[in-house]
């Protein structure tokens, strides 16, 4: 695939491009799609515009992993069937039908008809790469005619879940002036016939819902909604085709949207779209780090995937500890990196009224501003990436445990694993400071460089090489045979 391969050679030169977070070979990335765990292998699909670093016609990229951290790119799995008047393949889900065959189920978009739900089947279940997918001959799987007299607008983004030996799909949309989640029930084991069960959830705040996710977790159900550029969760119970929620919260307060979930034999893992990057660099967008989900006392907890610990270069760990009397700063001496993890523990000596956090000043030679996160217990907030978000200690919490990942131009922070936020930062090689602006906290901190999983310029590279790239005028020009019944498959791009 010439355009993607050319763009990959440019994107790899950008020192700001993350090297730990999942990323496509090049160009535009948005929603993670169809997470699938099959025969011990994780398959991630995702929205890809292969000929541009700006969102346009959407294909489904594909990668595989055995640990959710190290990925191998595979051929594009789904692309628009131009000969069938399909213009774009929007977000969706995966499922395994009664014959044990994986399915990809997505929103099919056309300029000449309403959205429809289409599906592709894995061609060879013995192939652990699941490299070849074929669309159903009788697409669509279903369309809005299932709703009969119920009008649903902005209808899209199927997500499959199983419960009590039955299979369901939820989809987003709006009904009147309310954002809603719609429920569909598979009437047979082929997962190709469905009935509409109605609106199972009405959003309390927004007039539209995108990318709903619905999973059983720790004896309850969790509904995730993307709306108003914010991802919320709702915890409750599912009964008689209705979801009744009793608690809610924010999944991520930062540059994070439209997540999707892997469900394997032992855990549920969420990955979202980290967005807001500038175009013109032959890449745009990465996935968040994988987070394992759990529920305690009506609160969603997100823990960075265990496999991330294997990326630590332990013999280069630097530590510091101090009793700080604000205003005060303690530096982790001898530490400089552009890909690293920081673990900060804060104990309180006199009271819990303190403002404490982390700052990452650039080393000499970089003009980037400090990246920082400050937890303001004095006014129950967190400041990060220029944004202020609510946060307060629970009555059962006696310490702050902050875990942060800095990956060149992306920063993720986890506070007691129940507050999470993602921010974009300027690229720089950085130092690590602990800062206290009020109170008398006792702090212990460790900083450890991380091994990248993707190639990139050496640490400390100051600028991306300027390279001109010729882009085709349309996505279809990448695939001369797209209008035939058997389009040519994209080649694998594992080397990028």
N, C-alpha and C positions, 0 to 999 in steps of 0.2 A: 504494500500500500504506500505509494510514493509520497503523498503529502504528509502522512503520519511519520514515515521514516525520516523525511527531510526535517520536519519540525522537531523530532526527537534529538537530532544532532545539534540543533540550536538550543533547545531547552536544557540539555545536559550541561551547558556552559554557564548557566545562571547560578551564581553562588547563593542566591536567596531561595532557590527551590528546595523544599524539604527533602531530606534523604532518609527519614525514618517513617513518616506517614505514608500510607498507601497512595500511589499516584499512577495515572495512566502513562503510556509511553510518551505522550505529548498532547498538546492542544486542550480543548475544553473538557472538563469533568464536572458533573454535578451529582445528582442523587445516587447513592448506592442502591442497587436493585437486586431483587431475587436472591438474597443470601441462601446458600444451600449447603448442607452437610451431608455428603453421600459417600459411603464406603470409606470413611475415615478421612475424607478430604473436604476442605472448605472451598466453596466456589463463590466468588464475589463477581456480580455483574454490576454495571454502572452506566449512567448516562454519559455518552461520549459524542462530541462533534469532531470527527476525525480530521477535517480539513481546516479548522479554525480554532483560535483560542478565545473566540466569543461564541456564546451559545447560539446554535442554529438547529438544523435538522439533527435529530437524535437517533443514535445507534446504541446497542448494548455492548459495551466492552466486557471482557471476561478475564479473570485471573484465578489461580488456584493457590492453596496454601495448606500446610499441615499444622500451623501454629497460630494463624491470624496475624503474624508479623512479617514473615518472609513470604513473598509472593512471586509467582511466575506468570507472566503475561501469556495469554492464549489468543487464538484467533477471535475476531469479533463474532459474537453469538447470534445477534439479531440485527437486521437492518431493514429499512423500509422496502416493502414489496411494491415498487413503482407500477408494475404491470397490473396490480390489483387496486390501484388508486390509493395506496397508502403513502403518506408523506413523511411520517415521523413515528418513532417507537418510543413512547413516553414510559414513565415509571411503572413498576409492577413488582411481581412476587415470584416465588418458585413453589412447587409442590411435588409430591411423589404420588402418582396415581395407584390404583389398586393392582396394577400389573408390575409395580416397582419401577416404573419409568419416570424419570424427572421431567417436569414441565416448567416452562417459563410462561407466565401469564402477565400481560401488560396492556396499557392503554394505547390503542391504535388511533392515530390522528390522520385526518384527511381534510383538505380544504373543501371537499364537495359533499361531506356527510358529517353526521354527529359522531362523537367519539364512540368507539366500540372496544370490547375486551377480546383480545386475540391471544393465541397460545402457540408455543413451539414445543416439540418433543425432542429429547435427546435421541440421536440416531443409533447410538451404540452404548448400552449401559455397561458393557465390559470394559470400555475405555474410561479409565479413571480421570482423564483430562476432560471428558465430556466435550470434546472439541467441535463436534458437529451437531447442529440443531436444525430441525425441519419444521416449518410451520404446518399446522393442521390444514388439511385440504378443505375443511368445512368452516373455517373462520368466517364470522366471529363466533367466539365461545358464547357470548351473549351481548345484548345491547340494551339501550334504555327502554325498549318496549316492555321489558320485564316489569317496569314500574307501573304500567297501566295508567291509572289516573293521577298518580303521585308525580308531580313535576320536580325533577332534580336538575339543577344547573351546575356548571363547572364540575362535571362528573368525571372522576379519574382515580388512578393510583390504587389498583387492587392489592390486597394483602391477604394471604392464605393462613388459616390456623385450623388446628384439629382439636376437638373436644368431645369427650364422651362417645368416641368411636364415630363421630360425624365430622365432615369437612365443611368449612365455611370460607367465605371471602368477605372482607370489609372494603368499602370504597368511600372516598371523600366526596364532597360537593356542598351545595347549598340548597335549602328549601325555603322559598320566600326570602326573608332577610336573615336567616339563621344558617350558620355552618353546621353541617350534619355528617354523621357517619352512617352509611347504609350497610345492611347485612344481607348476604346471599348464602343459600344452603345448597350444597352439591347433592343431587338426588340419586346419584349412582357412583360406583367405584371408579369410573373412567374420569371423573372430575371434568366432564364436558357438558353436563346438563345441570341447570341451576334454577332455583326458585327465589323470588324476592321475599324476604321476611320483614322488610320495613326499615324504618329509621330507628336505630338502636341507641343513638346518642345525639343530643343537641348541644352544640358548644355554648358555654355560658357567656363568651365574650365576642367571638368573631363571626362574621357572616359567610365564611367559607372555610372549608377544611381540606388540606392537602395531606397526602402520604400518611393516612392513618395506619397504625400498627396495633395489634391486639393479641396479647399472649397471656396464658396462665403462668403465674409466678408465685412461688412460696405460698400456695393455698389461696391466692386471690387472682384477680385479673388486672392487667395494666393496659390502658389505652393511651397511645401516644398520638398527638395531633401536631401537625405543622400548620401554623396560621399566623398571619401578621408578622412573618419573619421571626417567629419564636416557636420553640418546640416545648409543649407542655405534656405532662403526664397526669393521668387520673387513675386512682386505685379503687377497686370496688369488686362487685360480683356480677356474674353473667347468668341470667336465668330467664327462660321463656322469651328468648330472642331480644332481651333488653339488657342494657348495662347500667347498673346503678352504682354511682361512685360516692365515696365517702371522704377522700382526701385528694389533693392535687399539688402540683409543684412544677418547677421549671427544670427541664433536662440540662440545658446549657445556656448561660446568660450571654454568650458572646457570638462570634462569627460562625454559627453552626445551624444547620437546617436539614430537613428532609432525611432523617436517619432511616436505617433499616436494621433488622435483627437476625442474627444467626441463632438457631435453636439446635443444640446437639444433645448428646446423651446425658450430659451432666450440668449444662449451664446455658444461659441466654446472654448473648454478647451484642452490644449495639455499636454501630458505626454511622457517623453522620457526614454531611458535606461541609467542609471548611471552605468558606467563600469570602469574596471581597478583594481578590487579587486584581492587579492591573493587567489589562490585555497588552498585546504587543511583544510578548516574550516567548511565544510558541508553547506556553503552558498556562493553565488557569484552573486552579482548584485541586484539592487533595481530600482524602477521607480523614476523619478524626482517628485518633488511636482507638483500638478496640477496648471496650469497657464491659466488664462482667456485671450483670444486674442482680440486685437482691432487694428485698423489702424488709424493713423493720419498723414497727410502730407507725405504719401508715406513711412511711417516707421511703422514697426510692434511693438506693445507694448504687454508686457506679465506681467500680474498682478497676484501675488499669490492668489489662490482660497480663496474666502471670508470665507469659513468654517474653514480655518486655524486659524483665529482670535479666534475661540472658544477654541483653545488649550492653550491659554495664561493663566497662573496662575497670574492674575492681581495683587493680593495683595502682590506678591513678586517682583514686578517691581522695579528696581533701575534706577536712572537717574543721569545725570551730564551735565553741560554746562560750556563753558569757551571760552575766547578769547585767541587764541593760537598765540604766536609769535615763529615761528619755529627757531630751532628744539625744539619741546615740546611734552609732553604726558600728557593726563588726564585719570585717571582710574575711572571706574564705581565702586565706593567703596561698599564693602559688597556683591558683586555678584560673585558667582561661580556656574557653571552648565556644563553638557555635552549635554543637549538638550535645546536650547534656540533660541530666536529671538532678533535681535538687529535692532533698527531704528536710523539712523544717519542723521541729517540735517546739511548741511554746507552752511553758508552764507559767503560772501566775503566782507571784509571791505575796503581794499585799491585797490585791483585788483583781477582779476580772475586767476592770476598766482599763483597757490599753489599746493602742493602735500600733500594730506591728506588721511587718511584711518583708518582701524581698525586692531588691533592686539589682538590675543587671547592666551596669555601665559598660560602654564599649571600651576596648583597649585603644591605645594610641594609634592614630592613623585612620580611625573610623569617625565619621561625623554624625552617626546615628544618635538619636536621643536615648536616654535610659529606658529600658523596659522594666516595668515594676508592677507588683500587686501589693496592695496594703489592705489589711483587715482592720476595720474600724469598729472595735467593740464598744467604743464610747457612743457611737450613733448607729450601730447595727447595720453596717454596710461593708461592701468590698469595692475598692476602686481598682480597675484593671483595664488597660488599653483605652483609657479615657472615659470608660463607662462606670457608673456607680450602680451596684446591685445590692438588694437586701440580704443580710446575713446576721444571724444572732446565734449564740451558743445555746444548745439545749440544756435543760436543767440537769441532765445526766452526764454532760460533757465537762471534763476538768482540764483538758488540754486542747490545743490546736495542733492538728497533724496536717501539714501542707505538703503535697507532693506535686512537683512541677516538672514539665518537660519543655525544653526549648529546642526546637528543630529549625535552625536557621531563621526563617521568617514566621514561624508559628509557635505560639506559646499556649500550653494547656495547663490549667491549675485545678487541683482537686483538694478541697478543704474538708477534712473529716469524711471524705468520700460521699458527701451528700450535697455539697455545693461544687459545681463544675462550671468553668468558663474557658472559652477559647478566644485568643486574640491574635491578630496579625501584627508583627513588629518589623521594624527595619532590620535588614541583615547587618550583623557585625559579630566579630569575635568578642565575647563578653566575660566580664568578671562577675562575682557573686557577692552581694552585700546583704546583711540582715539589718533592717532599719526599725527603730522604735521612735515614734513621734509623740507618744504619751504613755504613761504608766511605767511599771517596773517588771517587765517580763524576764524570765530565764529562758534562753534559747539554746538549742543544739541544732546544728545544721551540717549536712553532708552534701557535697557536690561531686558527681561522677560523670566523666565523659561517656558517651554512648557510641557503639559501633553503628554505622549506617547500614541500611539494607538496600539502598539504591546508590548508584554512582553519582558523583558530582565533582565540581572543582575542589581543589585542596582547601582546607580551612584557611581563612584569611584572604582569599581571593577578593579583590575589591570591586570588580566590575564585570558585567557580562560582555563577552565579545559581541560586536555589532555585526550581524550577518543578515543579508537580505534573503528572504524566502519567497518563492513564487507560489501563490495559492491558486488552486483551480477555482473557477467561477461558481461552480455548484458542486455539492457533494456527489451527485450522480456521476460527475466526470471521473470520480475515483474508481467507479465500477462500470466499465464499458458494457458489461453483460447484465446489468441490473434489471433490464426489462425482460430478460428471458425467464423461462420457468425455473431454471437452475442457475442462479447467479454465481459468478466466480467467488470463491472464499478469499477473505483477506489472509495474507501470510502471517505467521506468528511473529511477534516483535519481542521475543524474550531477551534479546541482547541489549535493549535500551533500558 
